[in-house]
Amino acid sequence: MGLIGVPNDQIATVVTSLEMVAKPVLRPTPPSPFRLVHWPAPDSDRYRTLFRRVGEPWMWFSRLVMAEERLRAILDDPGIEVYAVTNRAGIELGMLELDFRAAGTCELSFFGLVPELTGKGNGGWLMGHALSLGWRQGIGRMWVHTCTLDHPAALGFYQRHGFVPYRREIETFADPRLSGLMPREAAPHIPCLGADSVR
């Protein structure tokens, strides 16, 4: 058993994919002070702002580096559904994105809340909505992936809600903090080992 080196300007993570292949008995959605608002074909800048707000602590960057044309092709596709979690003042504090582009399948593409809302039962509320929206007529499988950069409770959370792990992969990518795409303080649980890091 040996270790595989990762260059200092790269990040490595273990990605676990999970699935449900039968509709679960849906639990009543717990009460919440928040609302889930459908964003049909959202404005790119507004979408990226929420994506960054929710995902920056966990190194979500895929949609931030995506060319505008490619992002629009996703957001304008009728098989993609984007929802924002808002508080009573209308401030966006979370996001849910469902991908129905593969026949008979719903991918839980993005699921998250700002850090201040985690660990308080709000994730269960959002998952209730995700399952209710995802398991519609004609859907025979829902799936999601998480990785070791995500909140440490994420994998267990998905399993508690009925998702079963079926595949594990290793992903490496350039640290987005080194290019300035994300601030150095983003994802503080992941050490930044770039050439000009403080030693």
C-alpha positions as a Markdown table, in Angstrom:
| # | Residue | x | y | z |
|---|---|---|---|---|
| 1 | Met | 0.0 | 0.0 | 0.0 |
| 2 | Gly | 1.7 | 3.2 | -1.1 |
| 3 | Leu | 1.0 | 6.9 | -1.2 |
| 4 | Ile | 0.4 | 8.8 | -4.5 |
| 5 | Gly | 2.0 | 12.2 | -4.6 |
| 6 | Val | -0.1 | 15.2 | -5.5 |
| 7 | Pro | 1.6 | 18.4 | -6.8 |
| 8 | Asn | 1.3 | 21.4 | -4.5 |
| 9 | Asp | -0.7 | 23.3 | -7.0 |
| 10 | Gln | -3.3 | 20.5 | -7.2 |
| 11 | Ile | -6.0 | 19.2 | -5.0 |
| 12 | Ala | -7.1 | 15.5 | -4.7 |
| 13 | Thr | -10.4 | 14.3 | -3.5 |
| 14 | Val | -12.2 | 11.0 | -3.2 |
| 15 | Val | -15.6 | 11.2 | -4.9 |
| 16 | Thr | -18.4 | 8.8 | -3.8 |
| 17 | Ser | -21.5 | 8.4 | -6.0 |
| 18 | Leu | -24.7 | 7.3 | -4.4 |
| 19 | Glu | -28.1 | 6.3 | -5.9 |
| 20 | Met | -31.7 | 5.3 | -5.2 |
| 21 | Val | -33.3 | 2.9 | -7.6 |
| 22 | Ala | -36.8 | 2.9 | -6.1 |
| 23 | Lys | -39.0 | 5.7 | -4.9 |
| 24 | Pro | -38.8 | 5.9 | -1.1 |
| 25 | Val | -41.7 | 6.5 | 1.2 |
| 26 | Leu | -41.5 | 10.3 | 1.4 |
| 27 | Arg | -41.6 | 11.8 | 4.9 |
| 28 | Pro | -43.6 | 14.9 | 5.6 |
| 29 | Thr | -41.4 | 17.9 | 4.9 |
| 30 | Pro | -40.6 | 19.5 | 8.3 |
| 31 | Pro | -41.7 | 23.1 | 8.9 |
| 32 | Ser | -39.1 | 25.7 | 8.1 |
| 33 | Pro | -38.9 | 29.5 | 8.0 |
| 34 | Phe | -37.4 | 29.2 | 4.5 |
| 35 | Arg | -39.0 | 29.0 | 1.1 |
| 36 | Leu | -37.9 | 27.1 | -2.0 |
| 37 | Val | -38.2 | 29.3 | -5.1 |
| 38 | His | -38.0 | 27.9 | -8.6 |
| 39 | Trp | -35.5 | 29.8 | -10.8 |
| 40 | Pro | -36.4 | 29.0 | -14.4 |
| 41 | Ala | -33.3 | 29.7 | -16.7 |
| 42 | Pro | -31.8 | 32.0 | -14.1 |
| 43 | Asp | -29.5 | 34.9 | -15.0 |
| 44 | Ser | -25.9 | 33.7 | -15.1 |
| 45 | Asp | -24.5 | 36.3 | -12.7 |
| 46 | Arg | -27.3 | 35.7 | -10.2 |
| 47 | Tyr | -26.7 | 32.0 | -10.5 |
| 48 | Arg | -23.0 | 32.2 | -10.0 |
| 49 | Thr | -23.4 | 34.5 | -7.0 |
| 50 | Leu | -25.5 | 32.0 | -5.2 |
| 51 | Phe | -23.3 | 29.1 | -6.4 |
| 52 | Arg | -20.3 | 30.9 | -4.9 |
| 53 | Arg | -22.1 | 31.8 | -1.7 |
| 54 | Val | -23.2 | 28.2 | -1.0 |
| 55 | Gly | -20.2 | 26.4 | -2.5 |
| 56 | Glu | -17.1 | 28.4 | -1.8 |
| 57 | Pro | -16.6 | 26.9 | 1.7 |
| 58 | Trp | -16.4 | 23.5 | 0.0 |
| 59 | Met | -14.4 | 24.4 | -3.0 |
| 60 | Trp | -17.3 | 24.3 | -5.5 |
| 61 | Phe | -15.8 | 25.9 | -8.6 |
| 62 | Ser | -17.1 | 24.0 | -11.7 |
| 63 | Arg | -19.7 | 26.5 | -12.7 |
| 64 | Leu | -17.4 | 29.5 | -12.0 |
| 65 | Val | -14.8 | 28.4 | -14.6 |
| 66 | Met | -17.4 | 27.3 | -17.1 |
| 67 | Ala | -17.6 | 29.4 | -20.3 |
| 68 | Glu | -20.8 | 31.5 | -20.5 |
| 69 | Glu | -22.1 | 29.6 | -23.6 |
| 70 | Arg | -21.7 | 26.3 | -21.9 |
| 71 | Leu | -23.3 | 27.5 | -18.7 |
| 72 | Arg | -26.3 | 29.0 | -20.6 |
| 73 | Ala | -26.7 | 25.7 | -22.4 |
| 74 | Ile | -27.2 | 24.0 | -19.0 |
| 75 | Leu | -29.3 | 26.7 | -17.4 |
| 76 | Asp | -31.6 | 27.1 | -20.4 |
| 77 | Asp | -32.1 | 23.4 | -20.9 |
| 78 | Pro | -35.7 | 22.4 | -19.9 |
| 79 | Gly | -34.2 | 19.3 | -18.3 |
| 80 | Ile | -32.5 | 21.4 | -15.6 |
| 81 | Glu | -34.4 | 22.8 | -12.6 |
| 82 | Val | -32.7 | 25.3 | -10.3 |
| 83 | Tyr | -34.2 | 26.4 | -7.0 |
| 84 | Ala | -33.1 | 28.9 | -4.4 |
| 85 | Val | -33.6 | 28.7 | -0.7 |
| 86 | Thr | -34.7 | 32.1 | 0.5 |
| 87 | Asn | -35.6 | 33.6 | 3.9 |
| 88 | Arg | -38.5 | 35.8 | 4.6 |
| 89 | Ala | -36.7 | 38.8 | 3.4 |
| 90 | Gly | -36.0 | 37.1 | 0.0 |
| 91 | Ile | -32.3 | 36.6 | 0.6 |
| 92 | Glu | -30.9 | 33.5 | -1.1 |
| 93 | Leu | -29.3 | 31.1 | 1.4 |
| 94 | Gly | -29.2 | 27.8 | -0.4 |
| 95 | Met | -29.6 | 26.1 | -3.7 |
| 96 | Leu | -31.0 | 22.9 | -5.2 |
| 97 | Glu | -30.3 | 21.9 | -8.8 |
| 98 | Leu | -31.9 | 18.8 | -10.4 |
| 99 | Asp | -30.9 | 17.4 | -13.7 |
| 100 | Phe | -33.5 | 15.3 | -15.7 |
| 101 | Arg | -31.6 | 15.3 | -19.0 |
| 102 | Ala | -30.9 | 11.5 | -18.9 |
| 103 | Ala | -34.2 | 9.6 | -19.5 |
| 104 | Gly | -35.7 | 8.1 | -16.4 |
| 105 | Thr | -33.0 | 9.6 | -14.1 |
| 106 | Cys | -32.8 | 12.6 | -11.8 |
| 107 | Glu | -29.3 | 13.7 | -10.7 |
| 108 | Leu | -29.2 | 15.8 | -7.6 |
| 109 | Ser | -26.5 | 18.1 | -9.2 |
| 110 | Phe | -26.1 | 20.7 | -6.5 |
| 111 | Phe | -27.5 | 20.7 | -3.0 |
| 112 | Gly | -26.4 | 23.1 | -0.3 |
| 113 | Leu | -27.0 | 25.8 | 2.3 |
| 114 | Val | -24.8 | 28.6 | 3.5 |
| 115 | Pro | -22.6 | 27.4 | 6.5 |
| 116 | Glu | -24.7 | 29.3 | 9.1 |
| 117 | Leu | -27.7 | 27.1 | 8.3 |
| 118 | Thr | -26.0 | 23.7 | 8.5 |
| 119 | Gly | -26.4 | 21.4 | 11.4 |
| 120 | Lys | -29.8 | 22.8 | 12.4 |
| 121 | Gly | -32.1 | 20.5 | 10.6 |
| 122 | Asn | -32.4 | 22.7 | 7.5 |
| 123 | Gly | -30.8 | 20.0 | 5.3 |
| 124 | Gly | -33.6 | 17.6 | 6.1 |
| 125 | Trp | -36.1 | 20.1 | 5.0 |
| 126 | Leu | -34.3 | 20.8 | 1.7 |
| 127 | Met | -33.8 | 17.0 | 1.1 |
| 128 | Gly | -37.5 | 16.5 | 1.6 |
| 129 | His | -38.2 | 18.9 | -1.2 |
| 130 | Ala | -35.4 | 17.4 | -3.4 |
| 131 | Leu | -36.9 | 13.9 | -3.1 |
| 132 | Ser | -40.4 | 15.1 | -3.7 |
| 133 | Leu | -39.4 | 17.1 | -6.8 |
| 134 | Gly | -37.0 | 14.4 | -8.1 |
| 135 | Trp | -39.2 | 11.4 | -7.8 |
| 136 | Arg | -41.8 | 12.4 | -10.4 |
| 137 | Gln | -43.6 | 10.3 | -12.9 |
| 138 | Gly | -41.2 | 8.4 | -15.2 |
| 139 | Ile | -38.2 | 8.6 | -12.9 |
| 140 | Gly | -36.7 | 5.3 | -11.8 |
| 141 | Arg | -33.4 | 6.4 | -10.4 |
| 142 | Met | -32.0 | 9.4 | -8.4 |
| 143 | Trp | -28.3 | 9.8 | -7.8 |
| 144 | Val | -25.9 | 12.2 | -6.3 |
| 145 | His | -22.1 | 12.5 | -5.7 |
| 146 | Thr | -20.2 | 13.9 | -2.8 |
| 147 | Cys | -16.5 | 14.1 | -2.1 |
| 148 | Thr | -14.0 | 14.4 | 0.7 |
| 149 | Leu | -13.9 | 18.2 | 0.2 |
| 150 | Asp | -17.6 | 18.5 | 1.2 |
| 151 | His | -18.9 | 18.9 | 4.7 |
| 152 | Pro | -17.8 | 15.8 | 6.7 |
| 153 | Ala | -21.4 | 14.9 | 7.4 |
| 154 | Ala | -22.5 | 14.9 | 3.8 |
| 155 | Leu | -21.9 | 11.3 | 3.0 |
| 156 | Gly | -23.8 | 10.1 | 6.1 |
| 157 | Phe | -26.5 | 12.6 | 5.4 |
| 158 | Tyr | -27.2 | 11.2 | 1.9 |
| 159 | Gln | -27.2 | 7.6 | 3.2 |
| 160 | Arg | -29.6 | 8.4 | 6.0 |
| 161 | His | -32.0 | 9.8 | 3.4 |
| 162 | Gly | -31.9 | 6.5 | 1.4 |
| 163 | Phe | -29.0 | 7.0 | -1.1 |
| 164 | Val | -26.7 | 3.9 | -1.4 |
| 165 | Pro | -23.0 | 4.3 | -2.4 |
| 166 | Tyr | -22.1 | 2.4 | -5.6 |
| 167 | Arg | -18.8 | 3.9 | -6.9 |
| 168 | Arg | -15.7 | 5.7 | -5.6 |
| 169 | Glu | -13.2 | 7.7 | -7.7 |
| 170 | Ile | -10.3 | 10.0 | -7.2 |
| 171 | Glu | -10.4 | 13.4 | -8.8 |
| 172 | Thr | -7.5 | 15.9 | -9.0 |
| 173 | Phe | -7.7 | 19.5 | -10.2 |
| 174 | Ala | -5.8 | 22.8 | -10.0 |
| 175 | Asp | -6.3 | 24.6 | -6.7 |
| 176 | Pro | -8.7 | 27.5 | -7.7 |
| 177 | Arg | -7.3 | 29.7 | -5.0 |
| 178 | Leu | -4.0 | 29.9 | -6.7 |
| 179 | Ser | -5.5 | 31.4 | -9.9 |
| 180 | Gly | -7.5 | 34.0 | -7.9 |
| 181 | Leu | -10.8 | 32.3 | -8.8 |
| 182 | Met | -11.4 | 31.9 | -5.1 |
| 183 | Pro | -9.9 | 33.8 | -2.2 |
| 184 | Arg | -7.2 | 32.2 | -0.2 |
| 185 | Glu | -9.5 | 31.9 | 2.8 |
| 186 | Ala | -12.0 | 29.8 | 0.9 |
| 187 | Ala | -12.3 | 26.2 | 2.1 |
| 188 | Pro | -10.0 | 26.6 | 5.1 |
| 189 | His | -10.2 | 22.9 | 5.9 |
| 190 | Ile | -8.1 | 22.3 | 2.7 |
| 191 | Pro | -4.5 | 23.5 | 3.0 |
| 192 | Cys | -3.3 | 25.7 | 0.2 |
| 193 | Leu | 0.1 | 24.4 | -0.7 |
| 194 | Gly | 0.9 | 26.6 | -3.7 |
| 195 | Ala | 4.4 | 28.0 | -4.3 |
| 196 | Asp | 3.8 | 31.2 | -2.4 |
| 197 | Ser | 2.0 | 29.7 | 0.5 |
| 198 | Val | 3.1 | 30.7 | 4.0 |
| 199 | Arg | 5.5 | 28.1 | 5.4 |
